Amino acid sequence: MKWFERFYTKEKWIKKSVEIEGKLYDKLKEISEKELDASINKIIDACISSLEFGDTVVIYQKEKDEINVARSVIVRESTYKKLEETREKYGISISKIINIAIREGIEIYNKAK
């Protein structure tokens, strides 16, 4: 891999307020602070970018005492377009899509470690 292949090309970033499950956000924070040289926003952006639904959508049941916390996230414009297309196709909220992407991203990350 060439050094410049490690980076995305310049793109506009879009700020969006969403609700993220507290435990998922805490795990992202831990990964960002202790394991990867990436901000929480960049990890969220990467999780969304790699999300593939296919023909079915798996919506996870939130734990009984789990709370969603409103957060401002910043994602690349192309990632936001993917969120909008997914929202229209499946009829689920952007917050749910982001939570699904984070959960699946964390699961894939944990298996790879």
Gaussian input, Z-matrix of N, CA and C with variables (Angstrom, degrees):
# hf/3-21g

backbone

0 1
 N
 C     1     B1
 C     2     B2     1     A1
 N     3     B3     2     A2     1     D1
 C     4     B4     3     A3     2     D2
 C     5     B5     4     A4     3     D3
 N     6     B6     5     A5     4     D4
 C     7     B7     6     A6     5     D5
 C     8     B8     7     A7     6     D6
 N     9     B9     8     A8     7     D7
 C    10    B10     9     A9     8     D8
 C    11    B11    10    A10     9     D9
 N    12    B12    11    A11    10    D10
 C    13    B13    12    A12    11    D11
 C    14    B14    13    A13    12    D12
 N    15    B15    14    A14    13    D13
 C    16    B16    15    A15    14    D14
 C    17    B17    16    A16    15    D15
 N    18    B18    17    A17    16    D16
 C    19    B19    18    A18    17    D17
 C    20    B20    19    A19    18    D18
 N    21    B21    20    A20    19    D19
 C    22    B22    21    A21    20    D20
 C    23    B23    22    A22    21    D21
 N    24    B24    23    A23    22    D22
 C    25    B25    24    A24    23    D23
 C    26    B26    25    A25    24    D24
 N    27    B27    26    A26    25    D25
 C    28    B28    27    A27    26    D26
 C    29    B29    28    A28    27    D27
 N    30    B30    29    A29    28    D28
 C    31    B31    30    A30    29    D29
 C    32    B32    31    A31    30    D30
 N    33    B33    32    A32    31    D31
 C    34    B34    33    A33    32    D32
 C    35    B35    34    A34    33    D33
 N    36    B36    35    A35    34    D34
 C    37    B37    36    A36    35    D35
 C    38    B38    37    A37    36    D36
 N    39    B39    38    A38    37    D37
 C    40    B40    39    A39    38    D38
 C    41    B41    40    A40    39    D39
 N    42    B42    41    A41    40    D40
 C    43    B43    42    A42    41    D41
 C    44    B44    43    A43    42    D42
 N    45    B45    44    A44    43    D43
 C    46    B46    45    A45    44    D44
 C    47    B47    46    A46    45    D45
 N    48    B48    47    A47    46    D46
 C    49    B49    48    A48    47    D47
 C    50    B50    49    A49    48    D48
 N    51    B51    50    A50    49    D49
 C    52    B52    51    A51    50    D50
 C    53    B53    52    A52    51    D51
 N    54    B54    53    A53    52    D52
 C    55    B55    54    A54    53    D53
 C    56    B56    55    A55    54    D54
 N    57    B57    56    A56    55    D55
 C    58    B58    57    A57    56    D56
 C    59    B59    58    A58    57    D57
 N    60    B60    59    A59    58    D58
 C    61    B61    60    A60    59    D59
 C    62    B62    61    A61    60    D60
 N    63    B63    62    A62    61    D61
 C    64    B64    63    A63    62    D62
 C    65    B65    64    A64    63    D63
 N    66    B66    65    A65    64    D64
 C    67    B67    66    A66    65    D65
 C    68    B68    67    A67    66    D66
 N    69    B69    68    A68    67    D67
 C    70    B70    69    A69    68    D68
 C    71    B71    70    A70    69    D69
 N    72    B72    71    A71    70    D70
 C    73    B73    72    A72    71    D71
 C    74    B74    73    A73    72    D72
 N    75    B75    74    A74    73    D73
 C    76    B76    75    A75    74    D74
 C    77    B77    76    A76    75    D75
 N    78    B78    77    A77    76    D76
 C    79    B79    78    A78    77    D77
 C    80    B80    79    A79    78    D78
 N    81    B81    80    A80    79    D79
 C    82    B82    81    A81    80    D80
 C    83    B83    82    A82    81    D81
 N    84    B84    83    A83    82    D82
 C    85    B85    84    A84    83    D83
 C    86    B86    85    A85    84    D84
 N    87    B87    86    A86    85    D85
 C    88    B88    87    A87    86    D86
 C    89    B89    88    A88    87    D87
 N    90    B90    89    A89    88    D88
 C    91    B91    90    A90    89    D89
 C    92    B92    91    A91    90    D90
 N    93    B93    92    A92    91    D91
 C    94    B94    93    A93    92    D92
 C    95    B95    94    A94    93    D93
 N    96    B96    95    A95    94    D94
 C    97    B97    96    A96    95    D95
 C    98    B98    97    A97    96    D96
 N    99    B99    98    A98    97    D97
 C   100   B100    99    A99    98    D98
 C   101   B101   100   A100    99    D99
 N   102   B102   101   A101   100   D100
 C   103   B103   102   A102   101   D101
 C   104   B104   103   A103   102   D102
 N   105   B105   104   A104   103   D103
 C   106   B106   105   A105   104   D104
 C   107   B107   106   A106   105   D105
 N   108   B108   107   A107   106   D106
 C   109   B109   108   A108   107   D107
 C   110   B110   109   A109   108   D108
 N   111   B111   110   A110   109   D109
 C   112   B112   111   A111   110   D110
 C   113   B113   112   A112   111   D111
 N   114   B114   113   A113   112   D112
 C   115   B115   114   A114   113   D113
 C   116   B116   115   A115   114   D114
 N   117   B117   116   A116   115   D115
 C   118   B118   117   A117   116   D116
 C   119   B119   118   A118   117   D117
 N   120   B120   119   A119   118   D118
 C   121   B121   120   A120   119   D119
 C   122   B122   121   A121   120   D120
 N   123   B123   122   A122   121   D121
 C   124   B124   123   A123   122   D122
 C   125   B125   124   A124   123   D123
 N   126   B126   125   A125   124   D124
 C   127   B127   126   A126   125   D125
 C   128   B128   127   A127   126   D126
 N   129   B129   128   A128   127   D127
 C   130   B130   129   A129   128   D128
 C   131   B131   130   A130   129   D129
 N   132   B132   131   A131   130   D130
 C   133   B133   132   A132   131   D131
 C   134   B134   133   A133   132   D132
 N   135   B135   134   A134   133   D133
 C   136   B136   135   A135   134   D134
 C   137   B137   136   A136   135   D135
 N   138   B138   137   A137   136   D136
 C   139   B139   138   A138   137   D137
 C   140   B140   139   A139   138   D138
 N   141   B141   140   A140   139   D139
 C   142   B142   141   A141   140   D140
 C   143   B143   142   A142   141   D141
 N   144   B144   143   A143   142   D142
 C   145   B145   144   A144   143   D143
 C   146   B146   145   A145   144   D144
 N   147   B147   146   A146   145   D145
 C   148   B148   147   A147   146   D146
 C   149   B149   148   A148   147   D147
 N   150   B150   149   A149   148   D148
 C   151   B151   150   A150   149   D149
 C   152   B152   151   A151   150   D150
 N   153   B153   152   A152   151   D151
 C   154   B154   153   A153   152   D152
 C   155   B155   154   A154   153   D153
 N   156   B156   155   A155   154   D154
 C   157   B157   156   A156   155   D155
 C   158   B158   157   A157   156   D156
 N   159   B159   158   A158   157   D157
 C   160   B160   159   A159   158   D158
 C   161   B161   160   A160   159   D159
 N   162   B162   161   A161   160   D160
 C   163   B163   162   A162   161   D161
 C   164   B164   163   A163   162   D162
 N   165   B165   164   A164   163   D163
 C   166   B166   165   A165   164   D164
 C   167   B167   166   A166   165   D165
 N   168   B168   167   A167   166   D166
 C   169   B169   168   A168   167   D167
 C   170   B170   169   A169   168   D168
 N   171   B171   170   A170   169   D169
 C   172   B172   171   A171   170   D170
 C   173   B173   172   A172   171   D171
 N   174   B174   173   A173   172   D172
 C   175   B175   174   A174   173   D173
 C   176   B176   175   A175   174   D174
 N   177   B177   176   A176   175   D175
 C   178   B178   177   A177   176   D176
 C   179   B179   178   A178   177   D177
 N   180   B180   179   A179   178   D178
 C   181   B181   180   A180   179   D179
 C   182   B182   181   A181   180   D180
 N   183   B183   182   A182   181   D181
 C   184   B184   183   A183   182   D182
 C   185   B185   184   A184   183   D183
 N   186   B186   185   A185   184   D184
 C   187   B187   186   A186   185   D185
 C   188   B188   187   A187   186   D186
 N   189   B189   188   A188   187   D187
 C   190   B190   189   A189   188   D188
 C   191   B191   190   A190   189   D189
 N   192   B192   191   A191   190   D190
 C   193   B193   192   A192   191   D191
 C   194   B194   193   A193   192   D192
 N   195   B195   194   A194   193   D193
 C   196   B196   195   A195   194   D194
 C   197   B197   196   A196   195   D195
 N   198   B198   197   A197   196   D196
 C   199   B199   198   A198   197   D197
 C   200   B200   199   A199   198   D198
 N   201   B201   200   A200   199   D199
 C   202   B202   201   A201   200   D200
 C   203   B203   202   A202   201   D201
 N   204   B204   203   A203   202   D202
 C   205   B205   204   A204   203   D203
 C   206   B206   205   A205   204   D204
 N   207   B207   206   A206   205   D205
 C   208   B208   207   A207   206   D206
 C   209   B209   208   A208   207   D207
 N   210   B210   209   A209   208   D208
 C   211   B211   210   A210   209   D209
 C   212   B212   211   A211   210   D210
 N   213   B213   212   A212   211   D211
 C   214   B214   213   A213   212   D212
 C   215   B215   214   A214   213   D213
 N   216   B216   215   A215   214   D214
 C   217   B217   216   A216   215   D215
 C   218   B218   217   A217   216   D216
 N   219   B219   218   A218   217   D217
 C   220   B220   219   A219   218   D218
 C   221   B221   220   A220   219   D219
 N   222   B222   221   A221   220   D220
 C   223   B223   222   A222   221   D221
 C   224   B224   223   A223   222   D222
 N   225   B225   224   A224   223   D223
 C   226   B226   225   A225   224   D224
 C   227   B227   226   A226   225   D225
 N   228   B228   227   A227   226   D226
 C   229   B229   228   A228   227   D227
 C   230   B230   229   A229   228   D228
 N   231   B231   230   A230   229   D229
 C   232   B232   231   A231   230   D230
 C   233   B233   232   A232   231   D231
 N   234   B234   233   A233   232   D232
 C   235   B235   234   A234   233   D233
 C   236   B236   235   A235   234   D234
 N   237   B237   236   A236   235   D235
 C   238   B238   237   A237   236   D236
 C   239   B239   238   A238   237   D237
 N   240   B240   239   A239   238   D238
 C   241   B241   240   A240   239   D239
 C   242   B242   241   A241   240   D240
 N   243   B243   242   A242   241   D241
 C   244   B244   243   A243   242   D242
 C   245   B245   244   A244   243   D243
 N   246   B246   245   A245   244   D244
 C   247   B247   246   A246   245   D245
 C   248   B248   247   A247   246   D246
 N   249   B249   248   A248   247   D247
 C   250   B250   249   A249   248   D248
 C   251   B251   250   A250   249   D249
 N   252   B252   251   A251   250   D250
 C   253   B253   252   A252   251   D251
 C   254   B254   253   A253   252   D252
 N   255   B255   254   A254   253   D253
 C   256   B256   255   A255   254   D254
 C   257   B257   256   A256   255   D255
 N   258   B258   257   A257   256   D256
 C   259   B259   258   A258   257   D257
 C   260   B260   259   A259   258   D258
 N   261   B261   260   A260   259   D259
 C   262   B262   261   A261   260   D260
 C   263   B263   262   A262   261   D261
 N   264   B264   263   A263   262   D262
 C   265   B265   264   A264   263   D263
 C   266   B266   265   A265   264   D264
 N   267   B267   266   A266   265   D265
 C   268   B268   267   A267   266   D266
 C   269   B269   268   A268   267   D267
 N   270   B270   269   A269   268   D268
 C   271   B271   270   A270   269   D269
 C   272   B272   271   A271   270   D270
 N   273   B273   272   A272   271   D271
 C   274   B274   273   A273   272   D272
 C   275   B275   274   A274   273   D273
 N   276   B276   275   A275   274   D274
 C   277   B277   276   A276   275   D275
 C   278   B278   277   A277   276   D276
 N   279   B279   278   A278   277   D277
 C   280   B280   279   A279   278   D278
 C   281   B281   280   A280   279   D279
 N   282   B282   281   A281   280   D280
 C   283   B283   282   A282   281   D281
 C   284   B284   283   A283   282   D282
 N   285   B285   284   A284   283   D283
 C   286   B286   285   A285   284   D284
 C   287   B287   286   A286   285   D285
 N   288   B288   287   A287   286   D286
 C   289   B289   288   A288   287   D287
 C   290   B290   289   A289   288   D288
 N   291   B291   290   A290   289   D289
 C   292   B292   291   A291   290   D290
 C   293   B293   292   A292   291   D291
 N   294   B294   293   A293   292   D292
 C   295   B295   294   A294   293   D293
 C   296   B296   295   A295   294   D294
 N   297   B297   296   A296   295   D295
 C   298   B298   297   A297   296   D296
 C   299   B299   298   A298   297   D297
 N   300   B300   299   A299   298   D298
 C   301   B301   300   A300   299   D299
 C   302   B302   301   A301   300   D300
 N   303   B303   302   A302   301   D301
 C   304   B304   303   A303   302   D302
 C   305   B305   304   A304   303   D303
 N   306   B306   305   A305   304   D304
 C   307   B307   306   A306   305   D305
 C   308   B308   307   A307   306   D306
 N   309   B309   308   A308   307   D307
 C   310   B310   309   A309   308   D308
 C   311   B311   310   A310   309   D309
 N   312   B312   311   A311   310   D310
 C   313   B313   312   A312   311   D311
 C   314   B314   313   A313   312   D312
 N   315   B315   314   A314   313   D313
 C   316   B316   315   A315   314   D314
 C   317   B317   316   A316   315   D315
 N   318   B318   317   A317   316   D316
 C   319   B319   318   A318   317   D317
 C   320   B320   319   A319   318   D318
 N   321   B321   320   A320   319   D319
 C   322   B322   321   A321   320   D320
 C   323   B323   322   A322   321   D321
 N   324   B324   323   A323   322   D322
 C   325   B325   324   A324   323   D323
 C   326   B326   325   A325   324   D324
 N   327   B327   326   A326   325   D325
 C   328   B328   327   A327   326   D326
 C   329   B329   328   A328   327   D327
 N   330   B330   329   A329   328   D328
 C   331   B331   330   A330   329   D329
 C   332   B332   331   A331   330   D330
 N   333   B333   332   A332   331   D331
 C   334   B334   333   A333   332   D332
 C   335   B335   334   A334   333   D333
 N   336   B336   335   A335   334   D334
 C   337   B337   336   A336   335   D335
 C   338   B338   337   A337   336   D336

   B1=1.4503
   B2=1.5337
   B3=1.2923
   B4=1.4609
   B5=1.5255
   B6=1.3076
   B7=1.4700
   B8=1.5153
   B9=1.3211
   B10=1.4703
   B11=1.5268
   B12=1.3148
   B13=1.4648
   B14=1.5281
   B15=1.3249
   B16=1.4643
   B17=1.5315
   B18=1.3246
   B19=1.4603
   B20=1.5292
   B21=1.3308
   B22=1.4602
   B23=1.5214
   B24=1.3183
   B25=1.4588
   B26=1.5250
   B27=1.3084
   B28=1.4683
   B29=1.5179
   B30=1.3146
   B31=1.4557
   B32=1.5201
   B33=1.3105
   B34=1.4660
   B35=1.5313
   B36=1.3408
   B37=1.4600
   B38=1.5244
   B39=1.3166
   B40=1.4617
   B41=1.5243
   B42=1.3307
   B43=1.4633
   B44=1.5262
   B45=1.3257
   B46=1.4583
   B47=1.5197
   B48=1.3115
   B49=1.4545
   B50=1.5307
   B51=1.3285
   B52=1.4664
   B53=1.5193
   B54=1.3136
   B55=1.4606
   B56=1.5140
   B57=1.3423
   B58=1.4557
   B59=1.5238
   B60=1.3292
   B61=1.4599
   B62=1.5223
   B63=1.3207
   B64=1.4530
   B65=1.5207
   B66=1.3364
   B67=1.4683
   B68=1.5270
   B69=1.3193
   B70=1.4676
   B71=1.5274
   B72=1.3230
   B73=1.4685
   B74=1.5309
   B75=1.3303
   B76=1.4639
   B77=1.5267
   B78=1.3318
   B79=1.4640
   B80=1.5268
   B81=1.3309
   B82=1.4710
   B83=1.5263
   B84=1.3102
   B85=1.4624
   B86=1.5317
   B87=1.3201
   B88=1.4635
   B89=1.5362
   B90=1.3152
   B91=1.4617
   B92=1.5249
   B93=1.3190
   B94=1.4552
   B95=1.5289
   B96=1.3179
   B97=1.4622
   B98=1.5246
   B99=1.3458
   B100=1.4640
   B101=1.5261
   B102=1.3404
   B103=1.4627
   B104=1.5259
   B105=1.3169
   B106=1.4608
   B107=1.5275
   B108=1.3019
   B109=1.4549
   B110=1.5310
   B111=1.3287
   B112=1.4627
   B113=1.5185
   B114=1.3275
   B115=1.4640
   B116=1.5316
   B117=1.3040
   B118=1.4649
   B119=1.5249
   B120=1.3309
   B121=1.4662
   B122=1.5211
   B123=1.3207
   B124=1.4641
   B125=1.5234
   B126=1.3190
   B127=1.4630
   B128=1.5276
   B129=1.3312
   B130=1.4698
   B131=1.5225
   B132=1.3291
   B133=1.4663
   B134=1.5296
   B135=1.3338
   B136=1.4660
   B137=1.5317
   B138=1.3256
   B139=1.4679
   B140=1.5295
   B141=1.3228
   B142=1.4663
   B143=1.5194
   B144=1.3369
   B145=1.4642
   B146=1.5206
   B147=1.3320
   B148=1.4635
   B149=1.5189
   B150=1.3361
   B151=1.4639
   B152=1.5235
   B153=1.3256
   B154=1.4608
   B155=1.5272
   B156=1.3197
   B157=1.4591
   B158=1.5213
   B159=1.3032
   B160=1.4566
   B161=1.5197
   B162=1.3231
   B163=1.4701
   B164=1.5224
   B165=1.3255
   B166=1.4610
   B167=1.5215
   B168=1.3124
   B169=1.4578
   B170=1.5222
   B171=1.3365
   B172=1.4581
   B173=1.5180
   B174=1.3329
   B175=1.4580
   B176=1.5195
   B177=1.3160
   B178=1.4545
   B179=1.5228
   B180=1.3161
   B181=1.4553
   B182=1.5238
   B183=1.3049
   B184=1.4602
   B185=1.5222
   B186=1.3492
   B187=1.4629
   B188=1.5256
   B189=1.3296
   B190=1.4601
   B191=1.5306
   B192=1.3204
   B193=1.4606
   B194=1.5218
   B195=1.3208
   B196=1.4608
   B197=1.5321
   B198=1.3208
   B199=1.4617
   B200=1.5176
   B201=1.3038
   B202=1.4590
   B203=1.5142
   B204=1.3164
   B205=1.4522
   B206=1.5210
   B207=1.3257
   B208=1.4646
   B209=1.5248
   B210=1.3037
   B211=1.4679
   B212=1.5155
   B213=1.3006
   B214=1.4620
   B215=1.5156
   B216=1.3128
   B217=1.4543
   B218=1.5279
   B219=1.3112
   B220=1.4600
   B221=1.5173
   B222=1.3421
   B223=1.4595
   B224=1.5230
   B225=1.3269
   B226=1.4686
   B227=1.5282
   B228=1.3175
   B229=1.4636
   B230=1.5278
   B231=1.3188
   B232=1.4626
   B233=1.5323
   B234=1.3159
   B235=1.4671
   B236=1.5282
   B237=1.3273
   B238=1.4621
   B239=1.5316
   B240=1.3349
   B241=1.4742
   B242=1.5266
   B243=1.3484
   B244=1.4619
   B245=1.5279
   B246=1.3344
   B247=1.4644
   B248=1.5274
   B249=1.3227
   B250=1.4714
   B251=1.5283
   B252=1.3249
   B253=1.4708
   B254=1.5292
   B255=1.3218
   B256=1.4637
   B257=1.5231
   B258=1.3365
   B259=1.4569
   B260=1.5211
   B261=1.3219
   B262=1.4750
   B263=1.5203
   B264=1.3264
   B265=1.4654
   B266=1.5241
   B267=1.3413
   B268=1.4591
   B269=1.5235
   B270=1.3261
   B271=1.4625
   B272=1.5158
   B273=1.3228
   B274=1.4613
   B275=1.5270
   B276=1.3039
   B277=1.4621
   B278=1.5305
   B279=1.3145
   B280=1.4585
   B281=1.5292
   B282=1.3371
   B283=1.4646
   B284=1.5239
   B285=1.3381
   B286=1.4662
   B287=1.5238
   B288=1.3287
   B289=1.4695
   B290=1.5259
   B291=1.3249
   B292=1.4663
   B293=1.5218
   B294=1.3347
   B295=1.4643
   B296=1.5313
   B297=1.3221
   B298=1.4639
   B299=1.5270
   B300=1.3266
   B301=1.4669
   B302=1.5259
   B303=1.3278
   B304=1.4676
   B305=1.5222
   B306=1.3394
   B307=1.4724
   B308=1.5335
   B309=1.3272
   B310=1.4567
   B311=1.5249
   B312=1.3298
   B313=1.4579
   B314=1.5059
   B315=1.3273
   B316=1.4644
   B317=1.5355
   B318=1.3340
   B319=1.4603
   B320=1.5389
   B321=1.3167
   B322=1.4698
   B323=1.5340
   B324=1.3141
   B325=1.4707
   B326=1.5195
   B327=1.3257
   B328=1.4706
   B329=1.5271
   B330=1.3200
   B331=1.4783
   B332=1.5274
   B333=1.3194
   B334=1.4631
   B335=1.5219
   B336=1.3326
   B337=1.4723
   B338=1.4977
   A1=107.97
   A2=115.16
   A3=120.46
   A4=109.16
   A5=116.88
   A6=120.39
   A7=112.35
   A8=118.12
   A9=120.39
   A10=112.32
   A11=117.85
   A12=120.87
   A13=111.75
   A14=116.42
   A15=121.08
   A16=112.34
   A17=117.08
   A18=121.22
   A19=111.45
   A20=115.46
   A21=121.10
   A22=108.96
   A23=116.13
   A24=118.95
   A25=108.57
   A26=116.75
   A27=121.15
   A28=110.04
   A29=114.34
   A30=120.64
   A31=108.21
   A32=116.17
   A33=121.22
   A34=108.88
   A35=115.72
   A36=121.71
   A37=108.86
   A38=116.54
   A39=122.55
   A40=109.17
   A41=115.30
   A42=121.61
   A43=108.75
   A44=115.82
   A45=121.49
   A46=108.81
   A47=117.61
   A48=121.85
   A49=108.05
   A50=115.96
   A51=121.67
   A52=109.54
   A53=115.57
   A54=120.72
   A55=108.76
   A56=115.33
   A57=121.48
   A58=108.44
   A59=116.07
   A60=120.65
   A61=109.14
   A62=116.72
   A63=122.44
   A64=114.04
   A65=117.56
   A66=120.64
   A67=111.45
   A68=116.44
   A69=119.15
   A70=110.08
   A71=116.09
   A72=120.06
   A73=110.40
   A74=117.05
   A75=120.53
   A76=111.08
   A77=117.00
   A78=120.65
   A79=110.02
   A80=117.63
   A81=120.69
   A82=110.75
   A83=115.78
   A84=120.91
   A85=110.36
   A86=116.13
   A87=120.96
   A88=110.99
   A89=116.88
   A90=121.15
   A91=110.18
   A92=116.46
   A93=121.59
   A94=112.16
   A95=116.69
   A96=120.59
   A97=113.63
   A98=117.13
   A99=118.76
   A100=115.45
   A101=117.77
   A102=117.58
   A103=114.67
   A104=118.47
   A105=121.03
   A106=111.32
   A107=115.81
   A108=121.31
   A109=107.98
   A110=115.31
   A111=121.73
   A112=108.90
   A113=115.69
   A114=120.20
   A115=109.44
   A116=115.69
   A117=120.71
   A118=109.76
   A119=117.52
   A120=120.64
   A121=111.92
   A122=117.52
   A123=119.99
   A124=111.30
   A125=117.15
   A126=119.67
   A127=109.97
   A128=117.24
   A129=120.92
   A130=110.10
   A131=116.90
   A132=121.42
   A133=110.71
   A134=116.96
   A135=121.33
   A136=111.08
   A137=117.55
   A138=121.26
   A139=110.91
   A140=115.92
   A141=119.98
   A142=110.33
   A143=116.70
   A144=121.31
   A145=112.29
   A146=117.12
   A147=120.21
   A148=113.42
   A149=117.84
   A150=121.59
   A151=111.13
   A152=115.39
   A153=122.27
   A154=108.71
   A155=117.23
   A156=120.56
   A157=113.22
   A158=117.59
   A159=119.39
   A160=109.89
   A161=116.39
   A162=121.13
   A163=113.34
   A164=117.07
   A165=119.67
   A166=110.38
   A167=114.73
   A168=121.68
   A169=107.29
   A170=116.28
   A171=120.89
   A172=107.09
   A173=115.38
   A174=120.62
   A175=107.02
   A176=115.76
   A177=121.49
   A178=110.20
   A179=115.05
   A180=119.97
   A181=108.28
   A182=114.59
   A183=120.03
   A184=108.97
   A185=115.08
   A186=119.13
   A187=109.60
   A188=116.02
   A189=122.31
   A190=113.10
   A191=117.80
   A192=120.86
   A193=113.60
   A194=117.57
   A195=121.84
   A196=110.17
   A197=115.61
   A198=119.27
   A199=109.83
   A200=114.40
   A201=120.82
   A202=107.76
   A203=115.94
   A204=121.28
   A205=108.11
   A206=116.29
   A207=120.31
   A208=108.73
   A209=115.54
   A210=122.43
   A211=108.83
   A212=115.21
   A213=120.30
   A214=107.06
   A215=116.33
   A216=120.68
   A217=108.37
   A218=114.20
   A219=120.62
   A220=106.98
   A221=116.34
   A222=121.46
   A223=109.51
   A224=114.69
   A225=118.87
   A226=110.00
   A227=115.94
   A228=121.42
   A229=111.00
   A230=118.57
   A231=121.04
   A232=111.10
   A233=116.67
   A234=120.87
   A235=109.88
   A236=116.73
   A237=120.27
   A238=110.69
   A239=116.67
   A240=119.81
   A241=110.31
   A242=116.51
   A243=120.31
   A244=110.08
   A245=116.92
   A246=120.43
   A247=110.92
   A248=116.65
   A249=120.99
   A250=111.03
   A251=117.31
   A252=120.93
   A253=110.54
   A254=117.31
   A255=121.61
   A256=110.64
   A257=116.90
   A258=121.06
   A259=110.60
   A260=116.18
   A261=120.19
   A262=111.71
   A263=116.97
   A264=121.07
   A265=111.97
   A266=117.54
   A267=120.79
   A268=114.30
   A269=117.74
   A270=120.70
   A271=114.02
   A272=117.26
   A273=120.56
   A274=109.05
   A275=116.00
   A276=120.57
   A277=112.17
   A278=114.70
   A279=121.03
   A280=109.79
   A281=117.59
   A282=120.12
   A283=111.29
   A284=117.45
   A285=120.75
   A286=110.75
   A287=116.45
   A288=120.30
   A289=109.97
   A290=116.40
   A291=120.25
   A292=110.65
   A293=118.02
   A294=120.69
   A295=111.29
   A296=117.26
   A297=121.02
   A298=109.65
   A299=116.58
   A300=121.11
   A301=111.22
   A302=116.80
   A303=120.86
   A304=110.25
   A305=116.47
   A306=120.52
   A307=110.21
   A308=117.44
   A309=120.40
   A310=111.14
   A311=116.69
   A312=120.39
   A313=112.24
   A314=116.91
   A315=121.96
   A316=110.09
   A317=117.46
   A318=120.82
   A319=110.77
   A320=116.89
   A321=121.51
   A322=109.77
   A323=116.51
   A324=121.15
   A325=111.33
   A326=116.51
   A327=121.18
   A328=112.02
   A329=116.74
   A330=120.44
   A331=111.15
   A332=116.98
   A333=121.81
   A334=113.39
   A335=116.84
   A336=119.97
   A337=113.48
   D1=131.60
   D2=175.79
   D3=-79.38
   D4=152.05
   D5=-173.95
   D6=-57.43
   D7=-37.92
   D8=-175.83
   D9=-76.77
   D10=-12.58
   D11=177.06
   D12=-76.78
   D13=-8.10
   D14=179.12
   D15=-80.81
   D16=-6.60
   D17=-173.69
   D18=-121.27
   D19=151.16
   D20=172.55
   D21=-79.43
   D22=157.31
   D23=172.11
   D24=-73.71
   D25=158.45
   D26=-179.22
   D27=-58.84
   D28=138.50
   D29=-178.51
   D30=-155.43
   D31=152.18
   D32=176.94
   D33=-67.76
   D34=140.84
   D35=176.71
   D36=-105.59
   D37=140.73
   D38=-176.92
   D39=-116.29
   D40=132.05
   D41=179.37
   D42=-93.53
   D43=133.93
   D44=-178.04
   D45=-141.42
   D46=137.56
   D47=176.11
   D48=-93.60
   D49=124.14
   D50=-178.76
   D51=-138.32
   D52=165.21
   D53=175.24
   D54=-101.84
   D55=125.00
   D56=-179.26
   D57=-119.70
   D58=137.22
   D59=178.03
   D60=-58.70
   D61=135.85
   D62=-176.15
   D63=-56.29
   D64=-44.79
   D65=-178.42
   D66=-66.49
   D67=-36.92
   D68=178.22
   D69=-65.20
   D70=-44.33
   D71=-179.90
   D72=-63.83
   D73=-40.93
   D74=178.36
   D75=-60.90
   D76=-40.47
   D77=178.78
   D78=-65.98
   D79=-42.00
   D80=176.84
   D81=-60.06
   D82=-41.79
   D83=179.79
   D84=-62.28
   D85=-43.51
   D86=178.83
   D87=-62.49
   D88=-45.61
   D89=179.15
   D90=-61.70
   D91=-43.73
   D92=-178.57
   D93=-65.25
   D94=-40.71
   D95=-176.22
   D96=-81.43
   D97=-31.06
   D98=-170.52
   D99=-116.32
   D100=-18.13
   D101=-169.56
   D102=-123.72
   D103=-43.00
   D104=-175.74
   D105=-118.03
   D106=149.41
   D107=176.08
   D108=-88.44
   D109=69.36
   D110=-177.91
   D111=-153.23
   D112=144.76
   D113=176.31
   D114=-75.18
   D115=164.21
   D116=176.71
   D117=-59.30
   D118=-42.91
   D119=178.95
   D120=-59.85
   D121=-41.04
   D122=-179.75
   D123=-69.84
   D124=-33.67
   D125=175.83
   D126=-67.36
   D127=-44.16
   D128=177.51
   D129=-59.95
   D130=-45.45
   D131=178.84
   D132=-58.00
   D133=-43.82
   D134=179.89
   D135=-66.04
   D136=-39.61
   D137=178.29
   D138=-62.14
   D139=-44.10
   D140=179.82
   D141=-65.95
   D142=-43.57
   D143=-179.19
   D144=-59.42
   D145=-35.99
   D146=-177.23
   D147=-89.84
   D148=-4.14
   D149=-178.26
   D150=-68.24
   D151=129.00
   D152=176.83
   D153=-127.99
   D154=119.11
   D155=179.19
   D156=-89.58
   D157=-35.53
   D158=-174.51
   D159=69.81
   D160=-138.54
   D161=-177.47
   D162=-89.12
   D163=-14.97
   D164=-177.70
   D165=-127.96
   D166=156.14
   D167=177.95
   D168=-118.85
   D169=129.12
   D170=176.42
   D171=-102.31
   D172=112.56
   D173=177.64
   D174=-100.20
   D175=121.64
   D176=-177.11
   D177=-80.56
   D178=144.79
   D179=175.50
   D180=-81.90
   D181=128.68
   D182=178.95
   D183=-72.78
   D184=142.50
   D185=177.03
   D186=-62.03
   D187=152.15
   D188=-173.05
   D189=-54.64
   D190=-47.60
   D191=-175.85
   D192=-94.48
   D193=4.28
   D194=-177.72
   D195=-72.51
   D196=135.94
   D197=177.33
   D198=-114.70
   D199=147.36
   D200=174.09
   D201=-93.05
   D202=137.91
   D203=-179.77
   D204=-117.24
   D205=131.59
   D206=178.07
   D207=-69.11
   D208=127.59
   D209=-179.68
   D210=-133.40
   D211=149.23
   D212=170.58
   D213=-94.53
   D214=122.92
   D215=176.70
   D216=-116.30
   D217=153.51
   D218=178.45
   D219=-122.56
   D220=122.34
   D221=-179.72
   D222=-127.92
   D223=157.08
   D224=177.39
   D225=-63.28
   D226=152.65
   D227=-178.40
   D228=-57.63
   D229=-41.14
   D230=179.58
   D231=-64.94
   D232=-34.87
   D233=177.13
   D234=-68.20
   D235=-41.37
   D236=178.40
   D237=-62.75
   D238=-39.30
   D239=177.43
   D240=-61.70
   D241=-39.45
   D242=177.51
   D243=-63.21
   D244=-40.65
   D245=177.36
   D246=-60.22
   D247=-46.43
   D248=-179.38
   D249=-62.67
   D250=-44.16
   D251=179.28
   D252=-62.59
   D253=-42.16
   D254=179.59
   D255=-66.30
   D256=-40.92
   D257=178.27
   D258=-60.19
   D259=-45.11
   D260=-179.78
   D261=-67.01
   D262=-41.00
   D263=-176.58
   D264=-67.25
   D265=-43.75
   D266=-173.01
   D267=-104.51
   D268=-11.17
   D269=177.54
   D270=70.00
   D271=31.41
   D272=176.22
   D273=-118.74
   D274=155.63
   D275=-173.98
   D276=-68.82
   D277=156.40
   D278=177.16
   D279=-61.63
   D280=-38.14
   D281=177.84
   D282=-59.24
   D283=-43.98
   D284=179.23
   D285=-64.43
   D286=-42.05
   D287=179.42
   D288=-60.71
   D289=-44.72
   D290=-179.59
   D291=-63.92
   D292=-42.34
   D293=178.24
   D294=-63.35
   D295=-40.05
   D296=177.22
   D297=-63.50
   D298=-45.03
   D299=-179.39
   D300=-62.01
   D301=-42.94
   D302=179.18
   D303=-64.26
   D304=-47.24
   D305=-178.55
   D306=-59.44
   D307=-47.45
   D308=-179.77
   D309=-67.54
   D310=-38.20
   D311=177.53
   D312=-61.10
   D313=-43.35
   D314=179.26
   D315=-65.76
   D316=-41.49
   D317=178.59
   D318=-60.79
   D319=-44.69
   D320=179.03
   D321=-64.67
   D322=-42.55
   D323=179.16
   D324=-61.13
   D325=-45.71
   D326=-179.42
   D327=-63.34
   D328=-37.85
   D329=179.12
   D330=-69.08
   D331=-31.69
   D332=-177.95
   D333=-77.50
   D334=-20.47
   D335=-177.67
   D336=-72.08

